[in-house]
Amino acid sequence: MAIVGLMLVVLQLAVGVTETARQLDGIKSDAMYRAKAGLDLLAAIPAGTAETGQNGPDAEAALSSLRSIADIYARNHPGETIQIETGGPASDQAAIASDDIVAWGDNDLGVRRGFVLDDGAKRISGFFSARIDLSGDYVGWHRSILDRIQLAAFIVLSVLMLAVLLMRVIVVSPLERLSGLTRRLAAGELVEVPEPVDHAREICDLSEALVVFRNNLAQKNKLEATNEVALRKLERATGNLDMALRAMTQGLALFDAQYRLLLVNERFLEIFDLAEDPFGATLSAQDVEDLIAKQIAAAPDLKHHFSTAELFGRHLGRLFTQAEPVSGEDTFGDRIISFTHVITGEGGWVTTVEDVTERRAQEARLAYLSRFDALTGLPNRTQFNDRLALDLAWAADNSIKLAAIGLDLNQFKEINDQRGHSAGDAVLVEIGRRLERTAQDGEFVGRIGGDEYCALKKFRLQTEVGEFLGRLERCFQAPIRVEENDISVSVSIGVAIYPDDAIDAEQLVNNADLAKYRAKRSVTQNVCFYEADMDEASRERRTMARDLWDALDREEFHLTYQVQKNIRSRETIGYEALIRWTHPTRGAIPPDVFIPIAEECGAILPIGRWVLKRACLDAMAWSDGLRVAVNLSPVQIANDDIVKLVHETLLESGLAPQRLELEITESTIIGDKAHALHVLRQLKALGITVALDDFGTGYSSLDTLNSFPFDKIKIDRSFLSEAEEKEDSRAIVKAVVALGRSLDVPVLAEGVETAGQLSILEEEGCQEAQGFLFGRPARLTGEEVLKSIGRGA
């Protein structure tokens, strides 16, 4: 029946397709007839004229008549449109052609036919165009298609429903009964075989066979259930054991009471470089030992063969004698193997081995690093402290003296900044080698961190210390060759003596540090011995640091101003602000004394803020053309708030940015060039000017000028003070002025005190100057500034 239904559906679809195609052909034929009928009507007039062979009526009048006929025809035939097109020579040629031009659109038909009108005087050619609107016809045609599709779908759906119903009766219902039967069988019920049905006999036979099969297997399943559970447990246990053996970082070998190998894991074979093939058969402990011995024989290091070849023999005697685990380590070639043997309950034993070579090497490395410097290999601070304690005890017991010596490289940070940290490390390593080579028996040298080294010397005579210090100094005399460059390194050395300067380790080291810091500040001494007044100086600096923090609140600071002049015109161009401190008990304290202490303790930041704000407020009382110059500390440049501080100060005071000049030294830049350059560019973006102070006294002045955006160069007073007597000093002044001229940067000379010095500056073309010749630093009011401007030079 289902097949018949499908055949009916196919037949219905075939009839529908044929009928649909016939309808479409009818629509197109009717449209073509209507189009050509209209064209024939219009074409009759030009054709009649041509048949008579005579010139017709006026061509223009004939064309107008044709257009009127076309309009009347379109009104009488809805959905049809006829147009008349005229053209040039191309149209004339097309009009002569006898074939119509047909164009089928999505919803219309277009037909074009050429014509020619000729009255003897004038010739008109073109096309009659007929357009038939087929949208309505197509709508009906589409509706007919839809109806046939719906009819076919209805027939298909009916056939499918009938097929489903038949499937339900013939197949599904018996299968449902079979499904219920299998569920009851699974529950252990005794079921009866269903009565056979003609159209479902195969399913009933299947049910009967299932019942018979269940009855036959019931007893067998019951017998196998217990074995299956046990087998699964054994498989899980075996799988877990294999996984555990593979994941172990230790090698493992299991032996029974007859010394036979029962089990070995992969890690055991890897540790001894053993192949897996010989372990396929049952081996004894002696066989395993022999295999290991063969591998040992192939090892390049033969001195350990004997100890490792008797691996089990030496250990098992102890194991079964004391009945306790036996542990130890043996050397296998260049590796260290850790062993552990443990007796099992059946009289056998299990051996675990582990390669601890890397662990022991790491432990040795850590032990080394805890006592020695990783870079230079010298003893580190920990070993220095231990050695110092031992030497102090030994010196006390033997009534001798001990010198604690601190060494600090000078300007080492500049080596890192200029040449890179790799060059700095190379310098530290070479200094370490030299110090290690110069140390003799009983002497100690080490590195305690950074660029600091240390030394200890036990002695009875002072000359012994002097000789040792001389050897230490010679380690720094020869330049150090790094990547084809010679680097010269100087050192500051501080010495403290036990028991003269201290009686315990901490005080002795502190006093040596005090002496070392004094050597760093000294211009003439590389080696300084501790003196009692150093403690007093240290306490003095700490007291002054505390007073600096309170000086602002007590209003102990004030500013003085030194005039700056244009050398050629003698006009005042500005003033440099100089801070002064009047202590309530100490009186006036020079800036070169308290400024370094303020930088060390951090008080320079609030002091610098006060100076900047005070100078800007004072400058507001001066003439608009005058600048005020303010010095910035390296600590201020390193502080991230300096740009914000300058900007806020200009806004609060109202001072024009171009009237503020900030002076910095080269030492301000050397610490962190990238940060300093970033800060200077931000400051210049505010509109202020930046001057390089004390030019010529820094580490690399030309490099500094090339890298940073300075608006002015200030020649240090040290060059000008000797320019009248020394030609080399005058040459330096001349060179700096020429350099500023080539860079288009103004040059200001500091410390002008004599007319001769001013004359030199005029001859060399220096633009600006300041010094005692023009006026000493003093507190200034607005009126005093105006008087100074009026006095000129």
Secondary structure, DSSP 8 states (H G I E B T S, - for coil): -HHHHHHHHHHHHHHHHHHHHHHHHHHHHHHHHHHHHHHHHHHHHHHHHHHHTS--S-HHHHHHHHHHHHHHHHHHSTTEEEEEEE-SHHHHHHHH--S-EEEE-SSEEEEEEEEEEE-SS-EEEEEEEEEEE-HHHHHHHHHHHHHHHHHHHHHHHHHHHHHHHHHIIIIIHHHHHHHHHHHHHHTT---------GGGHHHHHHHHHHHHHHHHHHHHHHHHHHHHHHHHHHHHHHHHHHHHHHH-SSEEEEE-TTSBEEEE-HHHHHHTT--SGGGGS--BHHHHHHHHHHHHHTSS-GGGHHHHHTHHHHHHHHHHHH-S-EEEEEEETTEEEEEEEEE-TTS-EEEEEEE-HHHHHHHHHHHHHTTB-TTT-SB-HHHHHHHHHHHHHHHHHHT-EEEEEEEEETTHHHHHHHH-HHHHHHHHHHHHHHHHHH--TTEEEEEEETTEEEEEEEESSHHHHHHHHHHHHHTTTS-EEETTEEE---EEEEEEEETTT-SSHHHHHHHHHHHHHHHHH-SS-SEEE--HHHHHHHHHHHHHHHHHHHHTTTT-EEEEEEEEEETTT--EEEEEEEEEEEETTTEEE-HHHHHHHHHHHTTHHHHHHHHHHHHHHHHTTS-TT-EEEEE--HHHHHSTTHHHHHHHHHHHH---GGGEEEEEEHHHHHT-HHHHHHHHHHHHHTT-EEEEEEETSSS-HHHHHHHS--SEEEE-HHHHTTTTT-HHHHHHHHHHHHHHHHTT--EEE----SHHHHHHHHHHT--EE-STTT---B---HHHHHHHHHH--
